[in-house]
Amino acid sequence: THTHQPQQTPIATHSLRKSLFIMSGAKKPNQVLASVAVIDCLPRGREVVCLNSEAPLEKAMEVLNEHHFISAPVLEGGDAGKFYDFLDVLDCCSFLLTCFPHDVDSVTEESLKQFVESGETFAKATVKTVVDAARGLSLIEGRRVWPVKLETSLDKVFDLFWMGIHRVPVIESTGRITTVLTQSDVIAFLAQNIHILGESRWRTLEELSVSAVVDKVEAASMDELTIKAVHRLYAKQVSAIPVVDSEGRLVANLSASDLRYLRRSNMTDLMLPLYKFLCLRRALSKRYVSIDNDKSLHPLTARLSDTLESAIFKLAATRVHRLWLVDDEFKPIGAISLTDCMRAW
C-alpha cells in the first residue's frame, strides 16, 4: 500500500459561496456548476491510500477495513506507479462468490469445509486479478473510470456521477493520482450551497420520483444465512439491501462496508444468520461496544413526504450512501441513493 498527503486543497470559500448565490438567481443549476472546479469540492488535506496491483487481496481488504474505506485507487508498477483502477469491496465480494458454493442452505460439516477451502483461494488472489475480473464482468454500474483534473468543471463531473459512477480519480498530466473525488464530496458541496438547486430542493421525494422503485428493494430476512444475502447483492448488482424481521419491518442494513473485514480466517462467519453476522460485525468495530446495542444496526431512513433538501442534508451529515424509504409501519418501500440525488434536478 502507499499513502501520501496531497497538497492542501481549499474547500469552497465564503467568496465562492457568495458568488454562487448571486449567480444562482440568474442561471440554471448546470450553468452554476460550470463555474465551479473539482478543487472547490475536495475536503481539505484528504489522505490518499493507494493499493499496489500485485498486492495480495487479503492485505488490500485489511487496508480498506483499517481506513474505513469501501474502495481505494490501485497503482500499477509499484507505489510510484500510474493509476490503474479502483478496487471496490464489491469487487472482492464478486470474486468471493466465484469461490463459494452456491447451493448452501444449511450449516453442515461439508459446507464449512467448503468455506475454509474458499478462504484459501481468496488468500492467494492479487488485487489485479480481482480488478480485471470485475472489469470483464461489469458487475457494478459505476465500474468505468474517468480521470479528471483539479481544474475540471463540476458540471462535467456531475454528468459522470449522474451516470452512476461513484468516484473519479484526480490525476496530474503524468498520470499520477493526487486525490479522489466522490459522490459524497459533491453531495456535501451541494448541502453547503443548497440554493443551487432552486425550487427543486423543496419538492418531496414522491414528487421527484427519484427513489428506487419498490420492486427493486428485495429485503433479506434477519434469519437467513448471510451468504444467501451476499448472493442477493451480487445478483441484484446493488451495494446494499435492507434487512427485515418476520413482520417485514426494517431492522438493519447489509452493505459493502459490512464485508470488508472478511479474511481467510473468518470466512465461516458467512454461515451465520444475517442478524447475528451484523451484530458481530458491529461488535468488532471500534464505534460500538456491545453486540446488544441493537440501535447501532438501524440504518438511516426517509419518507416519501421528505424534501430533496432534507435528504441531501442527511446524506451529507452522515456520509452514508443511501437512505431507506419506509412506510408508516417502518417497512422498506424504496431507497434514495447519492446517484438518485444527482438525477433529481
C-alpha positions in Angstrom: 0.0 0.0 0.0 1.0 3.6 -0.5 -0.2 6.6 1.5 0.5 10.2 0.8 -0.8 13.6 1.8 -1.7 15.7 -1.2 -1.2 19.4 -1.3 -3.7 21.3 0.8 -6.7 21.9 -1.3 -9.1 24.7 -0.3 -12.8 23.9 0.4 -15.4 26.2 -1.0 -14.6 29.7 0.4 -17.0 32.3 1.6 -16.4 34.4 -1.5 -17.1 31.4 -3.7 -20.4 30.7 -1.9 -21.4 34.3 -2.2 -20.7 34.3 -6.0 -22.6 31.1 -6.4 -25.6 32.6 -4.5 -25.5 35.7 -6.8 -25.2 33.6 -10.0 -27.8 31.1 -9.0 -30.5 33.7 -9.2 -29.8 34.3 -12.9 -28.5 31.0 -14.1 -29.7 27.4 -14.3 -28.0 24.9 -11.9 -25.9 23.4 -14.6 -24.6 26.8 -15.6 -23.6 27.5 -12.0 -21.8 24.1 -11.7 -19.8 25.0 -14.8 -18.2 27.8 -12.8 -17.1 25.5 -10.0 -14.0 23.4 -10.3 -13.2 20.0 -8.7 -10.8 21.7 -6.3 -13.7 23.6 -4.8 -15.4 20.3 -3.7 -12.4 18.5 -2.2 -12.1 18.1 1.6 -9.0 19.8 2.9 -5.9 17.6 3.2 -7.6 14.3 2.3 -5.3 11.3 2.8 -5.0 9.1 -0.3 -4.4 5.5 0.3 -3.4 3.5 -2.8 -3.0 -0.2 -3.3 -0.3 -2.0 -5.3 -1.9 -4.0 -8.2 0.3 -7.0 -7.2 -0.6 -6.9 -3.5 -2.5 -9.9 -2.0 -6.2 -9.4 -1.9 -6.4 -10.2 1.8 -3.9 -7.4 2.5 -5.9 -5.0 0.5 -9.0 -5.9 2.4 -7.1 -5.2 5.6 -6.2 -1.7 4.4 -9.8 -0.9 3.4 -11.1 -2.0 6.8 -8.4 -0.1 8.7 -9.2 3.1 6.9 -13.0 2.5 6.8 -13.0 2.7 3.0 -15.1 0.7 0.6 -12.7 1.4 -2.3 -9.2 2.6 -3.0 -7.2 3.5 -6.1 -4.9 0.8 -7.5 -1.4 1.7 -8.8 0.3 -0.4 -11.4 4.1 -0.7 -11.3 4.7 -0.2 -7.6 3.9 2.5 -5.1 5.1 5.2 -7.6 3.2 3.7 -10.5 0.4 5.1 -12.5 -3.3 4.9 -11.7 -4.8 1.6 -12.9 -8.3 1.4 -11.5 -10.3 1.3 -8.2 -10.6 -1.8 -6.0 -14.1 -1.9 -4.5 -15.3 -4.1 -1.7 -18.0 -5.3 -4.1 -15.2 -6.4 -6.5 -13.9 -8.6 -3.7 -17.3 -9.9 -2.9 -18.0 -10.9 -6.5 -14.7 -12.7 -6.5 -15.5 -14.4 -3.2 -18.8 -15.7 -4.7 -17.0 -17.4 -7.5 -15.2 -19.4 -4.8 -18.2 -20.2 -2.6 -20.7 -23.0 -3.1 -24.0 -21.6 -4.5 -26.3 -24.2 -3.0 -25.7 -23.7 0.7 -29.0 -23.9 2.6 -27.8 -25.1 6.0 -24.7 -25.3 8.2 -23.1 -28.7 7.7 -19.6 -30.1 8.2 -19.2 -30.3 4.5 -20.4 -26.7 3.8 -18.0 -25.4 6.5 -15.2 -27.3 4.9 -16.0 -25.7 1.5 -15.8 -22.3 3.1 -12.4 -23.0 4.5 -11.2 -24.1 1.1 -12.8 -20.9 -0.5 -10.8 -18.8 2.0 -7.6 -20.4 0.8 -8.4 -19.4 -2.8 -9.3 -15.9 -1.7 -6.0 -15.5 0.1 -4.0 -16.5 -3.0 -5.6 -13.8 -5.2 -4.0 -10.5 -6.1 -5.6 -7.1 -6.4 -5.1 -7.0 -10.1 -6.7 -10.4 -10.5 -9.9 -9.2 -8.8 -10.0 -5.8 -10.6 -9.5 -7.4 -14.0 -12.3 -9.9 -13.3 -14.6 -7.1 -12.2 -13.8 -5.1 -15.4 -14.7 -8.1 -17.5 -17.9 -8.9 -15.8 -19.0 -5.2 -15.5 -20.9 -6.1 -12.3 -21.1 -2.6 -10.9 -22.9 0.3 -12.5 -20.1 2.7 -11.7 -17.3 0.4 -13.0 -15.9 2.7 -15.6 -13.1 5.1 -14.6 -13.0 8.7 -15.9 -9.9 10.6 -14.6 -10.4 14.3 -14.0 -8.1 17.2 -13.1 -8.3 19.8 -10.3 -9.4 22.4 -12.7 -12.1 20.3 -14.3 -15.5 22.0 -14.0 -18.1 20.4 -11.7 -20.7 20.1 -14.3 -18.6 17.6 -16.2 -18.1 15.5 -13.1 -21.8 15.8 -12.3 -22.6 14.2 -15.6 -20.4 11.3 -14.7 -22.0 10.9 -11.3 -25.4 11.2 -12.9 -24.5 8.1 -15.0 -23.9 6.1 -11.8 -20.1 6.5 -11.5 -19.4 6.7 -7.8 -15.9 8.2 -7.7 -13.3 9.6 -10.0 -9.5 9.8 -9.7 -8.0 13.3 -9.8 -4.7 13.0 -11.7 -1.8 15.0 -13.0 -0.7 15.1 -16.6 1.9 12.4 -15.8 -0.9 10.0 -14.7 0.0 10.3 -11.0 -3.1 10.3 -8.8 -3.3 13.2 -6.4 -6.7 12.6 -4.7 -10.2 11.1 -5.3 -13.5 13.0 -5.7 -16.6 11.0 -4.6 -20.3 11.4 -4.9 -20.3 12.1 -1.2 -18.0 15.1 -1.7 -20.3 16.6 -4.3 -23.4 16.0 -2.0 -21.5 17.7 0.8 -20.8 20.7 -1.6 -24.5 20.9 -2.6 -25.5 20.8 1.1 -23.3 23.8 1.7 -24.7 25.6 -1.4 -28.2 24.2 -1.4 -29.6 27.3 -3.1 -28.1 26.0 -6.4 -30.9 23.5 -6.6 -33.5 26.3 -6.8 -37.1 25.3 -6.1 -36.3 21.6 -6.6 -34.9 21.4 -3.1 -38.4 21.9 -1.6 -40.1 19.2 -3.7 -40.8 15.9 -2.0 -39.1 12.7 -2.9 -42.5 11.4 -4.1 -43.0 14.4 -6.4 -39.5 14.0 -7.8 -39.9 10.2 -8.4 -36.1 9.8 -8.0 -36.0 6.9 -5.5 -35.6 3.3 -6.4 -38.9 1.6 -7.2 -40.4 -0.7 -4.7 -39.9 -4.0 -6.6 -36.1 -3.4 -6.7 -35.9 -3.3 -2.9 -35.8 -7.0 -2.2 -35.3 -7.3 1.5 -33.3 -10.0 3.3 -34.7 -11.9 6.3 -32.8 -11.4 9.5 -32.8 -15.2 10.0 -31.4 -16.2 6.6 -27.8 -17.3 6.1 -25.5 -14.3 5.4 -24.1 -16.0 2.3 -27.6 -16.0 0.8 -27.9 -12.3 1.3 -24.5 -11.7 -0.2 -25.5 -13.7 -3.2 -28.5 -11.3 -3.5 -26.2 -8.3 -3.5 -24.4 -9.9 -6.4 -27.5 -10.9 -8.3 -29.1 -7.5 -8.0 -25.9 -5.6 -8.7 -26.5 -3.4 -5.7 -24.2 -2.3 -2.8 -26.8 -2.8 0.0 -30.1 -4.4 0.9 -32.5 -3.8 3.8 -32.8 -6.5 6.5 -36.3 -7.1 7.9 -37.8 -9.0 10.8 -40.6 -11.6 10.5 -43.2 -8.9 10.0 -41.3 -7.1 7.3 -40.1 -4.2 9.4 -36.7 -2.7 8.8 -34.2 -3.8 11.5 -30.8 -3.5 9.8 -28.9 -3.0 6.6 -26.3 -5.2 4.8 -23.8 -3.2 2.8 -20.4 -3.5 1.3 -18.8 -1.9 4.4 -20.0 -4.9 6.4 -18.0 -7.3 4.3 -14.6 -5.6 4.2 -13.4 -7.3 7.4 -13.7 -10.8 5.8 -10.4 -12.8 5.8 -9.3 -16.4 5.2 -9.6 -16.9 9.0 -13.3 -15.8 9.3 -15.0 -16.9 6.1 -17.2 -19.2 8.1 -18.9 -16.1 9.5 -20.9 -16.0 6.3 -22.7 -19.1 7.5 -24.2 -17.2 10.5 -27.8 -15.9 10.4 -27.7 -12.5 8.9 -28.7 -10.5 12.0 -26.1 -12.3 14.1 -23.5 -11.6 11.5 -24.3 -7.9 11.6 -24.2 -7.8 15.4 -20.8 -9.5 15.3 -19.6 -7.0 12.7 -20.7 -4.1 14.8 -19.2 -5.5 18.0 -15.8 -5.8 16.2 -16.0 -2.2 15.1 -14.4 0.5 17.3 -17.5 2.6 17.0 -19.7 0.1 19.0 -19.0 -1.5 22.4 -21.7 -4.3 22.6 -23.5 -6.7 20.4 -26.6 -5.9 22.4 -26.6 -2.3 21.1 -29.4 -3.0 18.7 -29.8 0.6 17.8 -26.5 0.5 16.1 -28.0 -1.7 13.4 -30.7 0.7 12.4 -30.0 2.3 9.1 -31.0 5.9 8.3 -34.4 6.3 6.7 -36.6 8.8 4.9 -40.2 9.2 4.0 -41.7 9.9 0.6 -43.0 13.2 2.1 -39.5 14.4 2.9 -38.0 17.0 0.7 -34.9 16.6 -1.5 -33.2 19.2 0.7 -33.7 17.2 3.8 -32.4 14.0 2.1 -29.3 15.8 0.9 -28.6 17.3 4.3 -28.9 13.9 6.0 -26.7 12.2 3.4 -24.1 14.9 3.7 -24.1 14.9 7.5 -23.7 11.2 7.8 -21.8 10.4 4.6 -23.9 7.2 4.1 -24.6 6.2 0.5 -28.4 5.8 0.7 -31.5 6.3 2.8 -34.1 3.6 3.0 -37.6 4.8 2.4 -40.1 3.4 4.8 -43.9 3.5 5.3 -45.8 4.2 8.5 -45.1 0.6 9.7 -41.4 1.1 9.1 -41.4 -1.4 6.2 -38.9 -0.6 3.4 -40.6 0.5 0.2 -37.7 2.0 -1.6 -34.3 3.8 -1.3 -32.8 7.1 -2.3 -29.1 6.9 -3.1 -26.4 9.5 -3.9 -26.9 8.9 -7.6 -30.7 9.4 -7.2 -30.0 12.8 -5.7 -27.7 13.7 -8.6 -30.6 12.8 -11.0 -33.2 14.8 -9.1 -32.7 18.1 -10.8 
